[in-house]
Amino acid sequence: MRRLLLLRHAKTEHDAPSGHDQDRRLDERGHRDAAEIGGWIARPPPLPNLALVSPAVRTTQTWEIVREALKGAGPAPKVEFVPELYGADPAQLLIAIRMASVTDPKRLMLIGHNPGMHELALTLTGSGDQAAQRALSDNLPTSGLAVFDFAIDDWNEVSFRRGKLVLFVSPKLLKQASRS
């Protein structure tokens, strides 16, 4: 069994001072949301063993905030910054996931960007929680987290439509749940 956590970066400023998309930083809400989703990930351990992170500023900042929230909840995940994750489509993201077989983590987290991350989540889903599938169908929002289980022994075996969507959560959904 392997578990995959797909996390979209947190909310960002509209434009980077440099004018380059890769340099966009998290805004105030993004910092809060990343901390909230990181705290949520830390509550139901086990934690990811490895995080593959796009090197863009916003994904790096998201990772740093999530990493801080995970401290003390278990062994710290290893991290690799993977340039190919920036702007990646589902096929490219699938290649990155399969490359994780080298270190063979049982639980892998990807932190990246839409539209590729949302499209990947949709194409990985073969079964799972129907409410989560409906909630995820329109968008993987900023700080949105989709968690998949795969009945496999090696990351090389991951393929489209073989994932079980265990849950989908976002800061907005967490706020709605806390009001209920």
Secondary structure, 3 states (H helix, E strand, C coil): CEEEEEEECCCECCCCCCCCHHHCCECHHHHHHHHHHHHHHHCCCCCCCEEEECCCHHHHHHHHHHHHHHCCCCCCCEEEECHHHCCCCHHHHHHHHHHHHHCCCCEEEEEECCCHHHHHHHHHEEEECHHHHHHHHCCCCCCCEEEEEECCCCHHHCCCCCEEEEEEECHHHHHHHHHC
